[in-house]
């Protein structure tokens, strides 16, 4: 397993919960819009969901560092896509 795959695998393992139906609906709606920016409201939602499913204190990543926001979005996409998440 290469480093990138291993890191992704470890990220998924941090969350043992599946998304509940309400969160899946929110995430499905967010994913349905293809764009390269997030609104303040979307950033709040991403931050809340990431804190919930990855069990950390809520905070909003600095928008000056889009890599962290992108990583959080990918983390949530990974949980959303897991077989037991349906």
C-alpha positions as CSV (number, residue, x, y, z in Angstrom):
1,X,0.0,0.0,0.0
2,X,1.5,3.3,-1.0
3,X,1.6,6.3,1.4
4,X,-1.3,8.1,-0.3
5,X,-3.5,5.0,-0.1
6,X,-2.5,4.3,3.4
7,X,-3.2,7.8,4.5
8,X,-6.7,7.7,2.9
9,X,-7.3,4.3,4.6
10,X,-6.3,5.7,8.0
11,X,-8.6,8.7,7.5
12,X,-11.6,6.5,6.8
13,X,-10.8,4.4,9.9
14,X,-11.0,7.5,12.1
15,X,-14.8,7.5,11.6
16,X,-16.8,4.5,12.8
17,X,-20.2,6.1,12.2
18,X,-22.3,6.1,9.1
19,X,-24.1,9.3,8.0
20,X,-27.6,9.5,9.2
21,X,-30.3,10.2,6.7
22,X,-30.6,13.9,7.3
23,X,-26.8,14.4,6.9
24,X,-26.8,12.2,3.8
25,X,-29.5,14.5,2.2
26,X,-27.4,17.6,3.1
27,X,-24.3,16.0,1.7
28,X,-26.0,14.8,-1.5
29,X,-27.3,18.3,-2.1
30,X,-23.9,19.8,-1.5
31,X,-22.2,17.3,-3.9
32,X,-24.8,17.9,-6.6
33,X,-23.5,21.4,-7.3
34,X,-20.2,21.4,-9.2
35,X,-18.1,24.4,-8.3
36,X,-14.7,25.3,-7.0
37,X,-15.7,27.5,-4.0
38,X,-17.8,27.0,-0.9
39,X,-20.1,29.5,0.7
40,X,-19.8,30.5,4.4
41,X,-22.9,28.4,5.1
42,X,-21.3,25.4,3.3
43,X,-18.1,25.8,5.2
44,X,-20.1,25.7,8.5
45,X,-21.9,22.5,7.4
46,X,-18.6,20.9,6.3
47,X,-17.0,21.8,9.7
48,X,-20.0,20.6,11.7
49,X,-20.2,17.3,9.8
50,X,-16.4,16.7,10.0
51,X,-16.3,17.4,13.7
52,X,-19.3,15.0,14.3
53,X,-18.0,12.1,12.2
54,X,-14.3,12.5,12.9
55,X,-14.9,13.2,16.6
56,X,-13.0,16.4,17.0
57,X,-13.9,19.9,18.4
58,X,-15.8,22.0,16.0
59,X,-13.8,24.7,14.2
60,X,-13.8,26.2,10.7
61,X,-10.5,25.8,8.8
62,X,-9.0,29.0,7.6
63,X,-10.1,29.8,4.1
64,X,-6.5,30.9,3.4
65,X,-5.7,27.1,3.5
66,X,-8.1,25.5,1.0
67,X,-6.1,22.2,1.3
68,X,-7.7,21.4,4.6
69,X,-11.2,22.2,3.4
70,X,-10.6,20.0,0.4
71,X,-9.3,17.2,2.6
72,X,-12.4,17.5,4.9
73,X,-14.7,17.3,1.8
74,X,-12.9,14.2,0.6
75,X,-13.1,12.7,4.1
76,X,-16.9,13.2,4.1
77,X,-17.2,11.9,0.6
78,X,-15.4,8.8,1.7
79,X,-17.8,8.2,4.5
80,X,-20.8,9.0,2.3
81,X,-19.6,6.4,-0.3
82,X,-18.9,3.6,2.1
83,X,-21.2,0.5,1.5
84,X,-22.7,0.7,5.0
85,X,-23.5,4.3,4.5
86,X,-26.5,3.6,2.3
